[in-house]
Amino acid sequence: MESPNYLKPVNPVILVDKTYILSAMGLLAEEYPDMAVRIMKKYIVRA
């Protein structure tokens, strides 16, 4: 039985990094955060 104090998302969205760019985007985001977000939105896909 689950605890009533346990919080879970109601409708979670699962995203997949099929091109393995997430770690590179973390490095890029240190200098160019807007560019990193644009690239991730293009290549990170819904499962």
C-alpha positions as CSV (number, residue, x, y, z in Angstrom):
1,M,0.0,0.0,0.0
2,E,1.3,3.5,-0.9
3,S,1.8,6.2,1.6
4,P,-0.5,9.2,1.1
5,N,2.6,11.4,1.7
6,Y,4.4,10.0,-1.4
7,L,4.3,12.4,-4.3
8,K,4.3,11.2,-7.9
9,P,3.6,13.0,-11.2
10,V,0.1,12.4,-12.4
11,N,0.9,12.3,-16.2
12,P,4.7,12.1,-16.5
13,V,6.4,12.7,-19.9
14,I,9.3,10.4,-20.7
15,L,12.0,11.8,-22.9
16,V,14.8,9.8,-24.5
17,D,18.3,11.1,-25.5
18,K,18.7,8.9,-28.6
19,T,21.8,10.7,-29.8
20,Y,23.5,10.8,-26.4
21,I,24.0,14.6,-26.4
22,L,22.8,15.4,-22.9
23,S,26.2,15.5,-21.3
24,A,27.6,17.6,-24.1
25,M,24.7,20.0,-23.8
26,G,25.5,20.4,-20.1
27,L,28.9,21.6,-21.0
28,L,27.6,23.8,-23.8
29,A,25.0,25.4,-21.5
30,E,27.7,26.8,-19.3
31,E,28.7,29.3,-22.0
32,Y,25.6,29.2,-24.4
33,P,22.5,28.2,-22.4
34,D,20.0,29.3,-25.1
35,M,21.8,27.3,-27.8
36,A,21.9,24.2,-25.6
37,V,18.2,24.3,-25.0
38,R,17.4,24.8,-28.7
39,I,19.6,21.8,-29.6
40,M,18.1,19.6,-26.9
41,K,14.5,20.5,-27.9
42,K,15.4,19.3,-31.4
43,Y,17.1,16.0,-30.5
44,I,15.5,14.8,-27.2
45,V,12.4,12.9,-28.2
46,R,9.4,11.5,-26.4
47,A,9.5,7.8,-25.7
